[in-house]
Amino acid sequence: MKNSKPIILTAAVAGTLIFSGFGAPVQQPSFSDKYWVLESSSIVPAADMNLDGKPDTDLRDIMEDCDKDDAEMFRSDGKMVTHHGANRCDSDEEEIIESGTWKYNPATKQITSHQTGMEKPVVTTIKEVTAGKMVVVYDFTSTDGQKHTITGTYRLKQI
């Protein structure tokens, strides 16, 4: 399912620059300019993300194997980049593509991302960022009106 991973990562990091005061130097968020790969996720309560009629509890379970090594970068210039990893879904798939834009609000710890091919922006909240790990949360309402939370844990990927 090609669109589930970008939702959680977008549902993972969408911000530009952190300003530390009027006229002050610009600092980059600690997660920017690094590649992040989805290591684990949970969907609570379960939701039918791939529309197969069965509730899903983990995005990685419904991702294609070729997408599981893909990594996302939130560049400091406000652009999102996807590295498709060694396991490509299509033989003509480019190794690295620009996949959208993002903006970060340090006051709310929210990332707003506009992904290529998606109509609406996705807003995610960063719960934790360390040197090698990032945890993000994405809240959404399913078509039946039920509220769900996706929590994604990303690890730093050296490319």
C-alpha positions as CSV (number, residue, x, y, z in Angstrom):
1,M,0.0,0.0,0.0
2,K,2.0,2.9,-1.3
3,N,0.1,5.8,0.5
4,S,0.1,4.5,4.0
5,K,3.8,5.1,4.8
6,P,3.8,8.7,3.7
7,I,0.8,9.4,5.8
8,I,2.5,8.3,9.0
9,L,5.8,9.9,8.2
10,T,4.1,13.0,7.1
11,A,2.2,11.8,10.0
12,A,5.9,12.0,11.1
13,V,7.7,15.2,10.2
14,A,6.6,18.3,8.4
15,G,8.2,21.6,9.4
16,T,10.5,24.2,8.1
17,L,12.6,26.4,10.4
18,I,12.5,27.0,14.1
19,F,12.9,30.7,14.9
20,S,14.3,31.5,18.3
21,G,13.1,35.1,18.4
22,F,12.7,38.1,16.1
23,G,15.9,38.8,14.2
24,A,17.6,35.8,15.8
25,P,19.6,33.2,13.9
26,V,17.6,30.4,12.4
27,Q,18.0,26.9,13.9
28,Q,17.0,23.7,12.1
29,P,14.8,21.1,13.8
30,S,17.0,18.2,15.1
31,F,15.2,15.8,12.8
32,S,15.8,17.7,9.6
33,D,18.3,16.8,6.9
34,K,18.4,13.1,8.0
35,Y,16.8,10.0,6.5
36,W,14.2,8.3,8.7
37,V,12.7,4.8,8.0
38,L,9.5,3.5,9.7
39,E,10.5,0.8,12.2
40,S,7.1,0.2,13.8
41,S,3.6,1.6,14.1
42,S,0.3,1.1,15.8
43,I,-3.2,2.1,14.8
44,V,-5.6,2.5,17.8
45,P,-8.3,1.5,17.5
46,A,-7.7,-0.6,14.5
47,A,-8.8,0.8,11.2
48,D,-9.2,-0.7,7.7
49,M,-6.3,1.3,6.1
50,N,-6.0,-0.8,2.9
51,L,-9.8,-1.1,2.4
52,D,-9.8,-4.9,2.4
53,G,-12.6,-5.2,4.9
54,K,-10.4,-6.1,7.9
55,P,-9.2,-3.7,10.6
56,D,-5.4,-3.0,10.6
57,T,-3.3,-2.5,13.7
58,D,0.1,-1.9,12.1
59,L,1.0,0.0,9.0
60,R,4.1,-2.1,8.4
61,D,1.9,-5.2,8.1
62,I,0.1,-3.7,5.1
63,M,3.1,-2.1,3.4
64,E,4.6,-3.8,0.4
65,D,8.0,-5.3,1.2
66,C,9.6,-3.0,-1.4
67,D,8.4,0.0,0.6
68,K,9.7,-1.1,4.0
69,D,13.2,0.1,3.3
70,D,12.2,3.5,2.0
71,A,13.4,6.5,4.0
72,E,12.1,10.0,4.2
73,M,14.1,13.2,4.7
74,F,12.7,16.6,5.8
75,R,15.2,18.9,4.2
76,S,15.9,22.3,5.9
77,D,14.8,24.0,2.7
78,G,11.2,22.8,3.3
79,K,11.2,20.0,0.8
80,M,10.5,16.3,1.6
81,V,12.6,13.7,-0.2
82,T,12.1,9.9,-0.4
83,H,14.9,7.5,-0.8
84,H,13.5,4.2,-2.2
85,G,16.1,2.0,-0.7
86,A,17.7,-1.1,-2.3
87,N,14.4,-3.0,-2.7
88,R,12.5,-1.1,-5.4
89,C,8.8,-1.6,-6.2
90,D,9.3,-0.9,-9.9
91,S,12.4,-1.4,-12.0
92,D,12.1,2.2,-13.3
93,E,11.6,3.7,-9.8
94,E,14.1,6.5,-9.2
95,E,16.3,6.1,-6.2
96,I,15.6,9.5,-4.7
97,I,12.5,11.7,-5.5
98,E,11.1,15.0,-4.1
99,S,7.9,13.9,-2.4
100,G,6.4,17.1,-1.1
101,T,6.9,20.1,1.2
102,W,6.7,20.5,5.0
103,K,6.6,23.1,7.7
104,Y,7.2,22.7,11.5
105,N,5.7,24.6,14.4
106,P,8.0,24.3,17.4
107,A,5.3,25.6,19.8
108,T,2.9,22.8,19.0
109,K,5.6,20.2,17.8
110,Q,3.4,19.7,14.7
111,I,4.5,19.1,11.2
112,T,2.3,20.0,8.3
113,S,3.2,18.2,5.1
114,H,1.9,18.6,1.6
115,Q,2.7,15.4,-0.2
116,T,2.8,15.1,-3.9
117,G,-0.4,13.5,-5.2
118,M,-2.4,14.2,-2.0
119,E,-5.1,16.9,-2.0
120,K,-5.0,17.8,1.7
121,P,-2.0,18.5,4.0
122,V,-1.3,16.0,6.8
123,V,-0.6,17.3,10.3
124,T,1.4,15.1,12.7
125,T,2.8,15.7,16.1
126,I,6.3,14.8,17.2
127,K,6.3,13.0,20.5
128,E,10.0,12.2,20.8
129,V,13.2,12.9,18.9
130,T,16.7,11.6,19.8
131,A,19.8,11.2,17.8
132,G,18.6,7.9,16.3
133,K,14.8,7.7,16.9
134,M,11.7,9.7,16.2
135,V,8.2,9.0,17.4
136,V,5.3,10.8,15.6
137,V,1.5,10.7,16.1
138,Y,-1.2,11.2,13.5
139,D,-4.9,11.5,14.6
140,F,-7.6,11.0,12.0
141,T,-11.3,10.2,11.8
142,S,-12.3,7.2,9.6
143,T,-15.2,7.4,7.2
144,D,-17.5,5.8,9.8
145,G,-16.8,8.8,12.2
146,Q,-14.5,6.8,14.5
147,K,-11.3,8.6,15.8
148,H,-8.0,6.8,15.4
149,T,-4.4,7.5,16.3
150,I,-1.4,6.2,14.4
151,T,1.9,6.2,16.3
152,G,5.0,5.7,14.1
153,T,8.5,5.0,15.4
154,Y,11.3,5.9,13.0
155,R,14.9,5.1,13.2
156,L,17.7,7.1,11.6
157,K,18.9,5.4,8.4
158,Q,22.4,6.0,7.0
159,I,22.4,6.3,3.2
